[in-house]
């Protein structure tokens, strides 16, 4: 008698499910590997592997379209793979990193995130930018660029074009900041520690913030890196808040709203707590440092493959102007904050 075949909730057996996912996943991870290789070969801080994967995905999608054989795997990369990457990111952070900043810097990290995100949403409404796109731009500016955008979209549920546009805007603004901040720090006469805190509190991507801070020397590099990681810690609370806000916006009766629960955000926090105990072996942390960029790049490649360039063009220049305004806001707020805490 033949052994029973295990079936998935959709009615497919596990081998059939795996076969349906394989082509799309192979393409997405292939793009991710190429993107990471290009990033490592150049060594340019402004060249983010996630952005390279997005560009490759958009370009390839425009050429090959959306074959039915690729859709299951691409869809899997956009959601389950991405959520797993965000959870694994928690292994790279510990509560001790936050403690090292001191209370003043911790408050500043909280303030810049808590102020920049609602400011961007409000300004986007004034400028006529789609609320979902405004939320993605605001999250990317306030927290950690591309990773925050793709994580936030799990609750915002924006279109692929929204994610693509917001990634492009955040990358552009962050790259400009990477180049300009060292000159501004010197012009303003900031000490190494204050300059590092400013870069960490204001610049979008981790690699951009660390790169800009490093231009100020070792002390600036250390303070900037830890400050930036403090903002990354706020990713999960921000996603939870966005989920609640989206639910309220979609219902007329706020009292009956049940916010969507992004369980991956709780997984992120759980791994932060676990990593803080010192019980996680170093090889697991090292594995997460290898897997997270690969999985994020694969997820963004999938988004790129699904992006319609005509719909992207139809968005116009308003979201770009919103991203610039949001960047100027967080830059100014962070500068005032670091001058206050010294």
KOLFIKE-809050 format. One record per residue (C-alpha): residue number from 1; chain; x, y, z; residue in one letter. Coordinates in Angstrom, 2 decimals, always signed. Layout:
<nodes>
NODE pos unit       x       y       z code
NODE NUM    A       X       Y       Z    A
...
</nodes>
This chain:
<nodes>
NODE pos unit       x       y       z code
NODE   1    A   +0.00   +0.00   +0.00    X
NODE   2    A   +1.42   +3.38   -1.02    X
NODE   3    A   +2.20   +5.89   +1.69    X
NODE   4    A   -0.18   +8.84   +1.83    X
NODE   5    A   +1.06  +12.04   +0.24    X
NODE   6    A   +1.23  +15.07   +2.51    X
NODE   7    A   -0.87  +17.88   +1.07    X
NODE   8    A   -0.55  +21.61   +1.57    X
NODE   9    A   -3.53  +23.75   +2.63    X
NODE  10    A   -4.05  +24.64   -1.04    X
NODE  11    A   -4.51  +20.97   -1.93    X
NODE  12    A   -1.07  +20.52   -3.49    X
NODE  13    A   +1.24  +17.82   -2.22    X
NODE  14    A   +4.51  +19.07   -0.78    X
NODE  15    A   +6.60  +17.92   -3.78    X
NODE  16    A   +4.14  +19.61   -6.16    X
NODE  17    A   +4.23  +22.79   -4.08    X
NODE  18    A   +8.01  +22.74   -4.13    X
NODE  19    A   +8.06  +22.26   -7.90    X
NODE  20    A   +5.68  +25.18   -8.41    X
NODE  21    A   +7.79  +27.49   -6.21    X
NODE  22    A  +11.21  +26.46   -7.53    X
NODE  23    A  +11.40  +28.44  -10.83    X
NODE  24    A  +10.38  +31.78   -9.33    X
NODE  25    A  +12.49  +31.35   -6.19    X
NODE  26    A  +15.51  +30.30   -8.24    X
NODE  27    A  +15.18  +33.43  -10.37    X
NODE  28    A  +14.79  +35.74   -7.35    X
NODE  29    A  +17.74  +34.26   -5.47    X
NODE  30    A  +19.81  +34.23   -8.65    X
NODE  31    A  +19.22  +37.97   -9.03    X
NODE  32    A  +20.05  +38.45   -5.33    X
NODE  33    A  +23.37  +36.61   -5.67    X
NODE  34    A  +24.31  +38.72   -8.70    X
NODE  35    A  +23.37  +41.92   -6.84    X
NODE  36    A  +25.40  +41.01   -3.74    X
NODE  37    A  +28.36  +40.01   -5.89    X
NODE  38    A  +28.28  +43.35   -7.69    X
NODE  39    A  +28.06  +45.18   -4.36    X
NODE  40    A  +31.02  +43.27   -2.92    X
NODE  41    A  +33.12  +43.75   -6.06    X
NODE  42    A  +32.68  +47.53   -6.07    X
NODE  43    A  +32.86  +48.16   -2.32    X
NODE  44    A  +30.89  +51.39   -2.81    X
NODE  45    A  +28.84  +52.20   +0.31    X
NODE  46    A  +26.14  +53.92   -1.73    X
NODE  47    A  +25.62  +50.79   -3.85    X
NODE  48    A  +23.11  +48.77   -1.84    X
NODE  49    A  +22.63  +45.16   -2.93    X
NODE  50    A  +18.89  +45.54   -2.33    X
NODE  51    A  +18.72  +48.45   -4.76    X
NODE  52    A  +20.81  +46.58   -7.35    X
NODE  53    A  +18.44  +43.61   -7.01    X
NODE  54    A  +15.49  +45.94   -7.51    X
NODE  55    A  +16.97  +47.45  -10.67    X
NODE  56    A  +17.80  +44.01  -12.07    X
NODE  57    A  +14.34  +42.74  -11.21    X
NODE  58    A  +12.55  +45.68  -12.82    X
NODE  59    A  +14.71  +45.42  -15.94    X
NODE  60    A  +14.26  +41.68  -16.31    X
NODE  61    A  +10.54  +41.94  -15.61    X
NODE  62    A  +10.19  +44.47  -18.42    X
NODE  63    A  +11.84  +41.99  -20.80    X
NODE  64    A  +10.28  +38.65  -19.85    X
NODE  65    A   +6.94  +39.87  -18.48    X
NODE  66    A   +5.23  +37.70  -15.85    X
NODE  67    A   +5.25  +34.05  -16.96    X
NODE  68    A   +2.76  +31.89  -15.05    X
NODE  69    A   +5.49  +29.41  -14.13    X
NODE  70    A   +7.33  +32.10  -12.13    X
NODE  71    A   +4.40  +33.63  -10.24    X
NODE  72    A   +4.16  +31.17   -7.29    X
NODE  73    A   +7.86  +31.45   -6.41    X
NODE  74    A   +7.93  +35.23   -6.87    X
NODE  75    A   +4.91  +35.61   -4.60    X
NODE  76    A   +6.57  +33.40   -1.99    X
NODE  77    A   +9.71  +35.55   -2.07    X
NODE  78    A   +7.68  +38.72   -1.55    X
NODE  79    A   +6.01  +37.55   +1.67    X
NODE  80    A   +7.28  +34.46   +3.58    X
NODE  81    A  +10.93  +34.90   +2.58    X
NODE  82    A  +10.87  +38.61   +3.45    X
NODE  83    A   +9.21  +38.02   +6.80    X
NODE  84    A  +11.75  +35.37   +7.70    X
NODE  85    A  +14.55  +37.82   +6.84    X
NODE  86    A  +13.13  +40.47   +9.17    X
NODE  87    A  +12.85  +37.93  +11.99    X
NODE  88    A  +16.46  +36.79  +11.48    X
NODE  89    A  +17.61  +40.41  +11.56    X
NODE  90    A  +16.81  +40.35  +15.27    X
NODE  91    A  +19.79  +38.06  +15.91    X
NODE  92    A  +22.14  +40.88  +14.92    X
NODE  93    A  +20.93  +43.25  +17.64    X
NODE  94    A  +21.12  +43.13  +21.42    X
NODE  95    A  +19.71  +45.24  +24.22    X
NODE  96    A  +23.29  +45.96  +25.29    X
NODE  97    A  +23.76  +47.97  +22.09    X
NODE  98    A  +20.92  +50.24  +23.17    X
NODE  99    A  +22.24  +50.56  +26.71    X
NODE 100    A  +25.61  +51.72  +25.39    X
NODE 101    A  +24.05  +54.82  +23.83    X
NODE 102    A  +22.91  +56.43  +27.05    X
NODE 103    A  +19.46  +57.88  +27.83    X
NODE 104    A  +19.81  +61.10  +25.83    X
NODE 105    A  +20.72  +59.36  +22.58    X
NODE 106    A  +18.01  +56.74  +23.11    X
NODE 107    A  +15.39  +59.45  +23.49    X
NODE 108    A  +16.70  +61.14  +20.35    X
NODE 109    A  +16.40  +57.90  +18.35    X
NODE 110    A  +12.83  +57.52  +19.54    X
NODE 111    A  +11.96  +61.15  +18.79    X
NODE 112    A  +13.31  +61.19  +15.23    X
NODE 113    A  +11.38  +58.03  +14.36    X
NODE 114    A   +8.19  +59.06  +16.17    X
NODE 115    A   +8.23  +62.52  +14.55    X
NODE 116    A   +9.46  +61.77  +11.02    X
NODE 117    A   +6.95  +59.05  +10.16    X
NODE 118    A   +3.76  +61.00  +10.99    X
NODE 119    A   +5.24  +64.19   +9.52    X
NODE 120    A   +5.83  +62.43   +6.21    X
NODE 121    A   +2.33  +60.94   +6.18    X
NODE 122    A   +0.83  +64.36   +6.93    X
NODE 123    A   +2.92  +66.17   +4.32    X
NODE 124    A   +2.12  +63.48   +1.78    X
NODE 125    A   -1.58  +64.10   +2.33    X
NODE 126    A   -1.03  +67.85   +1.84    X
NODE 127    A   +0.92  +67.17   -1.38    X
NODE 128    A   -1.64  +64.72   -2.72    X
NODE 129    A   +0.65  +61.67   -2.51    X
NODE 130    A   -1.05  +58.29   -2.08    X
NODE 131    A   -1.20  +57.48   +1.68    X
NODE 132    A   +0.39  +54.06   +1.22    X
NODE 133    A   +3.31  +55.53   -0.69    X
NODE 134    A   +3.70  +58.27   +1.94    X
NODE 135    A   +3.85  +55.66   +4.69    X
NODE 136    A   +6.54  +53.70   +2.86    X
NODE 137    A   +8.66  +56.81   +2.23    X
NODE 138    A   +8.19  +57.89   +5.85    X
NODE 139    A   +9.17  +54.49   +7.23    X
NODE 140    A  +12.25  +54.29   +5.01    X
NODE 141    A  +13.35  +57.78   +6.04    X
NODE 142    A  +12.64  +57.36   +9.74    X
NODE 143    A  +14.13  +53.92  +10.35    X
NODE 144    A  +16.46  +52.03   +8.03    X
NODE 145    A  +15.77  +52.60   +4.36    X
NODE 146    A  +15.08  +49.63   +2.09    X
NODE 147    A  +14.63  +47.04   +4.86    X
NODE 148    A  +12.06  +49.21   +6.61    X
NODE 149    A  +10.17  +49.87   +3.38    X
NODE 150    A   +9.77  +46.25   +2.39    X
NODE 151    A   +8.87  +45.31   +5.97    X
NODE 152    A   +6.31  +48.11   +6.26    X
NODE 153    A   +4.66  +47.04   +3.03    X
NODE 154    A   +3.62  +43.82   +4.75    X
NODE 155    A   +0.99  +45.86   +6.61    X
NODE 156    A   +0.58  +48.84   +4.27    X
NODE 157    A   -0.09  +46.46   +1.34    X
NODE 158    A   +0.99  +49.01   -1.26    X
NODE 159    A   +1.38  +48.22   -4.92    X
NODE 160    A   +4.70  +47.02   -6.30    X
NODE 161    A   +5.11  +50.44   -7.94    X
NODE 162    A   +4.79  +52.12   -4.53    X
NODE 163    A   +7.59  +50.00   -3.11    X
NODE 164    A   +9.80  +50.54   -6.15    X
NODE 165    A   +9.29  +54.31   -6.12    X
NODE 166    A   +9.89  +54.64   -2.39    X
NODE 167    A  +13.06  +52.53   -2.60    X
NODE 168    A  +14.37  +54.75   -5.40    X
NODE 169    A  +13.57  +57.94   -3.47    X
NODE 170    A  +15.14  +56.74   -0.23    X
NODE 171    A  +18.26  +55.49   -2.01    X
NODE 172    A  +18.73  +58.80   -3.80    X
NODE 173    A  +18.26  +60.91   -0.66    X
NODE 174    A  +20.46  +58.64   +1.45    X
NODE 175    A  +23.23  +58.63   -1.12    X
NODE 176    A  +23.24  +62.43   -1.26    X
NODE 177    A  +23.40  +62.50   +2.55    X
NODE 178    A  +26.34  +60.07   +2.52    X
NODE 179    A  +28.29  +62.49   +0.32    X
NODE 180    A  +27.20  +65.77   +1.92    X
NODE 181    A  +27.23  +64.99   +5.67    X
NODE 182    A  +31.04  +64.90   +6.13    X
NODE 183    A  +31.31  +68.40   +4.66    X
NODE 184    A  +28.40  +69.69   +6.74    X
NODE 185    A  +29.89  +68.21   +9.91    X
NODE 186    A  +33.16  +70.01   +9.26    X
NODE 187    A  +31.39  +73.24   +8.33    X
NODE 188    A  +29.35  +73.16  +11.54    X
NODE 189    A  +32.38  +72.34  +13.68    X
NODE 190    A  +30.79  +69.26  +15.25    X
NODE 191    A  +32.86  +67.05  +17.54    X
NODE 192    A  +33.50  +63.49  +16.38    X
NODE 193    A  +30.92  +61.99  +18.76    X
NODE 194    A  +28.23  +64.55  +17.94    X
NODE 195    A  +28.83  +64.20  +14.22    X
NODE 196    A  +28.57  +60.41  +14.44    X
NODE 197    A  +25.34  +60.61  +16.41    X
NODE 198    A  +23.92  +63.03  +13.84    X
NODE 199    A  +24.77  +60.75  +10.91    X
NODE 200    A  +23.34  +57.74  +12.73    X
NODE 201    A  +20.17  +59.59  +13.68    X
NODE 202    A  +19.45  +61.10  +10.27    X
NODE 203    A  +20.73  +58.99   +7.36    X
NODE 204    A  +18.45  +56.29   +5.96    X
NODE 205    A  +20.34  +53.07   +5.16    X
NODE 206    A  +22.60  +51.44   +7.75    X
NODE 207    A  +25.49  +51.22   +5.28    X
NODE 208    A  +25.03  +54.88   +4.28    X
NODE 209    A  +24.87  +56.07   +7.90    X
NODE 210    A  +27.92  +54.04   +8.92    X
NODE 211    A  +29.83  +55.19   +5.84    X
NODE 212    A  +29.10  +58.85   +6.52    X
NODE 213    A  +29.94  +58.49  +10.23    X
NODE 214    A  +33.24  +56.77   +9.43    X
NODE 215    A  +34.36  +59.90   +7.59    X
NODE 216    A  +34.55  +61.58  +11.01    X
NODE 217    A  +37.00  +59.08  +12.48    X
NODE 218    A  +36.81  +56.09  +14.82    X
NODE 219    A  +34.81  +57.78  +17.59    X
NODE 220    A  +32.28  +59.12  +15.08    X
NODE 221    A  +32.03  +55.71  +13.45    X
NODE 222    A  +31.27  +53.99  +16.75    X
NODE 223    A  +28.66  +56.50  +17.93    X
NODE 224    A  +27.04  +56.65  +14.49    X
NODE 225    A  +26.79  +52.88  +14.15    X
NODE 226    A  +25.17  +52.40  +17.55    X
NODE 227    A  +22.76  +55.30  +17.01    X
NODE 228    A  +21.72  +53.86  +13.67    X
NODE 229    A  +21.13  +50.45  +15.24    X
NODE 230    A  +18.94  +52.12  +17.87    X
NODE 231    A  +16.68  +53.28  +15.03    X
NODE 232    A  +16.67  +49.76  +13.58    X
NODE 233    A  +15.42  +48.49  +16.96    X
NODE 234    A  +12.32  +50.62  +16.43    X
NODE 235    A  +11.41  +48.79  +13.22    X
NODE 236    A   +9.08  +46.30  +14.91    X
NODE 237    A   +7.18  +48.88  +17.03    X
NODE 238    A   +6.80  +51.09  +13.95    X
NODE 239    A   +5.37  +48.19  +11.90    X
NODE 240    A   +2.90  +47.40  +14.68    X
NODE 241    A   +1.86  +51.06  +14.86    X
NODE 242    A   +1.45  +51.25  +11.07    X
NODE 243    A   -0.70  +48.12  +11.09    X
NODE 244    A   -2.97  +49.66  +13.70    X
NODE 245    A   -3.12  +52.96  +11.80    X
NODE 246    A   -3.96  +51.26   +8.50    X
NODE 247    A   -6.74  +49.32  +10.21    X
NODE 248    A   -8.22  +52.52  +11.69    X
NODE 249    A   -8.03  +54.27   +8.33    X
NODE 250    A   -9.93  +51.47   +6.62    X
NODE 251    A  -12.80  +51.42   +9.12    X
NODE 252    A  -15.25  +54.15   +9.96    X
NODE 253    A  -15.83  +52.93  +13.52    X
NODE 254    A  -12.44  +53.05  +15.24    X
NODE 255    A  -13.80  +51.30  +18.33    X
NODE 256    A  -14.37  +48.11  +16.37    X
NODE 257    A  -11.02  +48.10  +14.62    X
NODE 258    A   -8.86  +45.04  +14.95    X
NODE 259    A   -5.34  +45.87  +13.81    X
NODE 260    A   -3.57  +43.35  +11.60    X
NODE 261    A   -0.99  +41.41  +13.56    X
NODE 262    A   +2.41  +41.30  +11.83    X
NODE 263    A   +3.73  +38.26  +13.68    X
NODE 264    A   +7.13  +38.64  +12.05    X
NODE 265    A   +7.61  +41.85  +14.07    X
NODE 266    A   +7.13  +39.88  +17.29    X
NODE 267    A   +9.55  +37.28  +15.95    X
NODE 268    A  +12.10  +40.05  +15.40    X
NODE 269    A  +11.71  +41.24  +19.00    X
NODE 270    A  +11.88  +37.67  +20.31    X
NODE 271    A  +15.22  +37.06  +18.59    X
NODE 272    A  +16.55  +40.40  +19.88    X
NODE 273    A  +15.66  +39.24  +23.40    X
NODE 274    A  +17.18  +35.81  +22.79    X
NODE 275    A  +20.38  +37.30  +21.37    X
NODE 276    A  +20.66  +39.59  +24.38    X
NODE 277    A  +20.94  +36.58  +26.72    X
NODE 278    A  +24.28  +35.57  +25.20    X
NODE 279    A  +22.98  +32.04  +24.58    X
NODE 280    A  +22.94  +32.31  +20.79    X
NODE 281    A  +26.09  +30.71  +19.31    X
NODE 282    A  +28.25  +32.95  +17.18    X
NODE 283    A  +27.82  +30.76  +14.11    X
NODE 284    A  +24.06  +31.45  +14.23    X
NODE 285    A  +24.67  +35.21  +14.31    X
NODE 286    A  +27.17  +34.89  +11.46    X
NODE 287    A  +24.66  +32.82   +9.49    X
NODE 288    A  +22.02  +35.53   +9.92    X
NODE 289    A  +24.49  +38.15   +8.64    X
NODE 290    A  +24.87  +36.05   +5.49    X
NODE 291    A  +21.21  +35.06   +5.05    X
NODE 292    A  +19.43  +38.35   +5.81    X
NODE 293    A  +20.97  +40.40   +2.94    X
NODE 294    A  +20.46  +37.48   +0.56    X
NODE 295    A  +16.80  +37.03   +1.53    X
NODE 296    A  +16.07  +40.76   +1.46    X
NODE 297    A  +17.65  +41.10   -1.97    X
NODE 298    A  +15.64  +38.12   -3.26    X
NODE 299    A  +12.41  +39.64   -1.90    X
NODE 300    A  +13.08  +43.01   -3.49    X
NODE 301    A  +14.05  +41.32   -6.76    X
NODE 302    A  +10.61  +39.69   -6.67    X
NODE 303    A   +8.99  +43.09   -6.18    X
NODE 304    A  +10.97  +44.42   -9.13    X
NODE 305    A   +9.84  +41.54  -11.33    X
NODE 306    A   +6.22  +42.43  -10.51    X
NODE 307    A   +6.61  +46.18  -11.10    X
NODE 308    A   +4.78  +47.88  -13.96    X
NODE 309    A   +7.02  +50.69  -15.27    X
NODE 310    A   +4.07  +52.55  -16.79    X
NODE 311    A   +2.33  +52.69  -13.42    X
NODE 312    A   +5.60  +53.84  -11.83    X
NODE 313    A   +5.92  +56.71  -14.31    X
NODE 314    A   +2.33  +57.75  -13.63    X
NODE 315    A   +3.23  +58.58  -10.01    X
NODE 316    A   +4.91  +61.82  -11.09    X
NODE 317    A   +7.42  +63.91   -9.13    X
NODE 318    A   +5.40  +64.56   -5.96    X
NODE 319    A   +6.66  +61.45   -4.07    X
NODE 320    A  +10.26  +62.42   -4.87    X
NODE 321    A   +9.68  +65.91   -3.45    X
NODE 322    A   +8.06  +64.30   -0.41    X
NODE 323    A  +11.16  +62.14   +0.14    X
NODE 324    A  +13.43  +65.18   -0.10    X
NODE 325    A  +11.27  +67.13   +2.37    X
NODE 326    A  +11.19  +64.18   +4.76    X
NODE 327    A  +14.98  +63.87   +4.57    X
NODE 328    A  +15.44  +67.57   +5.31    X
NODE 329    A  +13.06  +67.23   +8.26    X
NODE 330    A  +14.88  +64.31   +9.90    X
NODE 331    A  +18.27  +65.91   +9.17    X
NODE 332    A  +17.28  +69.15  +10.91    X
NODE 333    A  +15.54  +67.43  +13.82    X
NODE 334    A  +18.48  +65.09  +14.39    X
NODE 335    A  +20.97  +67.98  +14.30    X
NODE 336    A  +19.01  +69.94  +16.89    X
NODE 337    A  +18.78  +66.82  +19.04    X
NODE 338    A  +22.49  +65.96  +19.00    X
NODE 339    A  +23.40  +69.58  +19.77    X
NODE 340    A  +21.12  +69.42  +22.82    X
NODE 341    A  +22.51  +66.16  +24.20    X
NODE 342    A  +26.11  +67.00  +23.28    X
</nodes>
